[in-house]
Amino acid sequence: MNPTDTRLRARVRNGRLVLDIPTDLPEDTVLDLVIDDADDDLDENERQARDAAIRKSREQAKAGLLRPADEILDELRRRRST
């Protein structure tokens, strides 16, 4: 597993998350898992575009290219109201 991958897939077995993926991550690394909503209405191309946008955003954040959240929310509200 590449440590920069943003998705992992696990199954629930007997009340436990089971993840069977080889990894190079160090022991005791903590990962945050999210529930995969199979009904998200995205096709594979849309998922790839979303994931690419997330990767780009993470790279921009690492480079210090950040905007305040309230500025972004205001912009989204303006777009929605027009």
C-alpha positions in Angstrom: 0.0 0.0 0.0 1.2 3.4 -0.9 1.1 5.7 2.2 -0.3 8.5 0.2 -3.3 6.6 -0.9 -6.5 8.1 0.4 -8.8 5.1 0.4 -8.7 1.8 2.2 -11.4 -0.9 2.1 -12.3 -2.9 5.1 -15.1 -5.4 5.9 -16.9 -5.9 9.2 -16.5 -9.5 10.5 -17.8 -10.4 14.0 -18.1 -6.8 15.0 -14.5 -6.0 14.0 -13.0 -4.1 11.0 -11.0 -6.5 8.8 -8.4 -4.9 6.5 -6.3 -7.3 4.5 -3.9 -5.0 2.6 -0.1 -5.2 2.7 1.3 -1.9 3.9 4.7 -0.2 4.5 3.2 2.0 7.2 5.0 1.8 10.6 3.5 -0.3 13.4 1.0 1.5 15.6 0.1 4.0 12.8 -3.4 5.3 13.4 -5.7 5.6 10.4 -9.0 7.3 10.1 -11.5 5.2 8.2 -14.8 6.4 6.6 -17.8 4.4 5.7 -18.0 3.9 1.9 -21.4 5.0 0.7 -22.0 2.7 -2.2 -25.0 4.8 -3.2 -23.0 8.0 -3.7 -24.2 8.2 -7.4 -20.7 8.7 -8.7 -19.4 6.6 -11.5 -15.7 5.5 -11.6 -14.7 8.6 -13.7 -16.4 10.9 -11.3 -14.7 9.2 -8.3 -11.3 9.5 -10.1 -11.9 13.2 -10.7 -13.0 13.7 -7.1 -9.9 11.9 -5.8 -7.6 13.9 -8.1 -9.2 17.2 -6.8 -8.6 16.0 -3.3 -5.0 15.2 -4.1 -4.5 18.6 -5.7 -6.0 20.3 -2.7 -3.7 18.5 -0.3 -0.7 19.5 -2.4 -1.8 23.1 -2.4 -2.3 23.0 1.3 1.2 21.6 1.8 2.5 24.4 -0.4 0.8 27.0 1.8 -1.8 27.9 -0.8 -4.7 28.2 1.6 -7.9 30.2 1.8 -9.9 30.9 4.9 -13.0 28.6 5.2 -15.4 31.5 5.7 -14.2 33.0 2.4 -14.8 29.8 0.5 -18.3 29.3 2.1 -19.2 32.9 1.2 -18.2 32.2 -2.4 -20.3 29.0 -2.5 -23.3 30.8 -1.0 -23.0 33.5 -3.7 -22.9 30.8 -6.4 -25.9 29.0 -5.0 -28.0 32.2 -4.8 -27.4 33.2 -8.5 
